[in-house]
Amino acid sequence: MKIKTNILAIAAIALFSFTGCKKYDDPAPYTPAVMEANMSIMELKALHVTAAYHIPTFSDIVIAGKIISTDQHGNFYRSFFLQDTTADGGGIEVKIGRTGLYNEYKVGQVVYIKPAGLTLGSYGGMVDLGYRSIDPRYQTTWLDVPAIINATIFRGVHSTPVVPVDITTAADITNARFGTLVRLKGATYQGGSYYANNTTHAPWYKWAKKPDDLNDDTAYGEQVFFLADNTRIIVRTSGYAKFAGTTVPFAIGQKVDITGVLTKYNVNLQLILNTDADAKAVE
């Protein structure tokens, strides 16, 4: 009887552990939304000129696209990038304001957004979609109210990931490319630096450096790559990325194919990696 009791206890623990893991890794089932977009992401972004643009609450705008970023590796935080799948439809950062997004908003996931009542803002020249900010330093903030998220963002089917567009020279970088998934093709590695506690440190040959001060939210790394026409692009990595302390596996002058989300900060071109596995040496 004792042996049987122990077996039952072990089985119960195993079942609890299994279902516990499943609950964490696999969110509750949902019915995929099916909607029809009536505006491209580029058309939506064009509504923002200089000041924040507050989308009327009576607006019937619907945009659609696929998720191209993931916060699973820590390099994206409380937001995802959504890419329109129509030709030159563009891409945009959506400041959804939640963590662990990769459990529900997976790469390749179709997402529909009804942005009525939300705000288009700009930071460093990158237009994003969020909630109206009361901080004068920023035009938008996060959508961290569940009721607003549920009335705004709708998950469709989990589909195939977006195929990145190859970038070899500056001529390949159009306005529609910002906020989309690209691959720097045969870019040349030049080394880099990291920034933490209000100081820039160079040279630095890791993707970033984890902050020594846990309150230093500004910690990041910048690794520089040149395109074939010597266009400079910075691969910017958060100090909180899981691969922040990993050494960049390339020699100075080595050719690399590197995939990520194309962004900019004023005049600086930037690339944000989902994971360091998306940077590969050219054979």
Secondary structure, DSSP 8 states (H G I E B T S, - for coil): -HHHHHHHHHHHHHHHHHHHHHHHHS-----------SS-HHHHHTT-SSS-EE--TT----EEEEE---STTSSS-S-EEEE--STT--EEEE----S-GGGTS-TTEEEEE--TT-EEEEETTEEEEEEE-SSTT-SEE----HHHHHHHEEEEEE------EEE-SGGG--GGGTTSEEEEEEEEEEEEEEEETTEEE-S--BS----SSTT-TT-EEEEEEE-TT--EEEEEEETTSTTTTSB----TT-EEEEEEEEEEETTEEEEE-S-GGGEEE--
